[in-house]
Amino acid sequence: MKRKFGQFMSWLDVVIYNYPLIISLALIGFGFYFGENALWGTVTISLCLLLYTDPDKIVVLVVYAFSFFLMHRGYRKIRQGLEVEPPSAPVAPPSPVTNLAIDGNNLLGLAKWDLIALKRFTDELRQDGFTLHLFFDHSVYRTLKENDLLQPNETVPMAVSRVLDVDRHMLTVSKKGHKADALLIRFADRNDFMVLSNDRFNKANEDFLYQKAVSRLGRKGFLKRVGLLQGELTIL
């Protein structure tokens, strides 16, 4: 009994002698548990405690703390290696463009005001499954008149719709004396239509009111140039 009591007293002496170190290590363990901000705070408190009570134990504290730090980081790395990340959801490919806004007046001029050439171009696009919305300046009246394509009591939109065989609701003609460029760009920007035109829409005196819309369409790749290849309108 006396022997056990003596062992207990010896252990108690060791604890009492090392209590600042034990408290400091406990504080640092607390800091590891609650995160980096708490850790720095507890390390500071532990160093101050030992500096005040037992400076000789500071080196021991550093050795123990560094060893615990290495074991803690190793444990976290092992856990991260064992955790299986769930498979990421597949990224859906961008939807193919099926809606086209046609700069009718521009392409008609490119085709030397040949409405039949323009009709061949739009017919091909519709056969390929595209939905078209055509835009014309009111000045297309002159082309209709010169080619004797206006019937009695027929308006410009009615005549263009008949000649190009396009639904009247998929056709926009500007008011007399106005161009259709602004209508075309605003419509395409709001409804995610790709613009087909030979116009760059960068004329400072005409296109400044809708330059931001032009930029948005450009960033999405929704401005496509059309050229004349072997007498046929062709997307470049």
VENBELHU-V549569 format. One record per pair of residues at least 24 apart in sequence whose ideal C-beta (glycine too) atoms are under 6 Angstrom apart, sorted by the first residue. I is the first residue (numbers start at 1). GAP is how many residues later the second one is. D is the distance in whole Angstrom. If there is no record, write none. Layout:
i->I gap->GAP d->D
i->I gap->GAP d->D
This chain:
i->20 gap->29 d->6
i->20 gap->30 d->6
i->20 gap->33 d->4
i->20 gap->34 d->5
i->21 gap->36 d->5
i->24 gap->25 d->6
i->24 gap->26 d->6
i->24 gap->37 d->5
i->25 gap->39 d->6
i->28 gap->37 d->5
i->32 gap->40 d->6
i->97 gap->97 d->5
i->98 gap->32 d->6
i->98 gap->33 d->6
i->99 gap->32 d->5
i->99 gap->94 d->5
i->100 gap->30 d->5
i->100 gap->32 d->5
i->100 gap->94 d->5
i->100 gap->96 d->6
i->101 gap->32 d->5
i->101 gap->83 d->6
i->101 gap->86 d->6
i->101 gap->87 d->4
i->101 gap->92 d->4
i->101 gap->94 d->5
i->102 gap->30 d->6
i->102 gap->32 d->5
i->102 gap->94 d->5
i->103 gap->81 d->6
i->103 gap->94 d->3
i->104 gap->30 d->5
i->104 gap->31 d->6
i->104 gap->32 d->4
i->105 gap->31 d->5
i->105 gap->32 d->5
i->106 gap->91 d->5
i->106 gap->92 d->5
i->106 gap->93 d->5
i->107 gap->119 d->6
i->107 gap->126 d->6
i->110 gap->88 d->5
i->110 gap->118 d->6
i->111 gap->122 d->6
i->113 gap->30 d->5
i->115 gap->48 d->6
i->119 gap->45 d->5
i->121 gap->112 d->4
i->133 gap->37 d->5
i->134 gap->32 d->6
i->134 gap->37 d->5
i->135 gap->37 d->5
i->135 gap->45 d->4
i->135 gap->48 d->6
i->135 gap->49 d->4
i->136 gap->37 d->5
i->136 gap->44 d->6
i->137 gap->37 d->5
i->137 gap->42 d->5
i->137 gap->43 d->5
i->138 gap->35 d->6
i->138 gap->36 d->5
i->138 gap->38 d->5
i->182 gap->28 d->6
i->185 gap->25 d->5
i->185 gap->28 d->5
i->185 gap->29 d->6
i->189 gap->24 d->4
i->189 gap->27 d->6
i->189 gap->28 d->6
i->194 gap->28 d->5
i->195 gap->28 d->5
i->196 gap->28 d->5
i->196 gap->30 d->5
i->198 gap->28 d->5
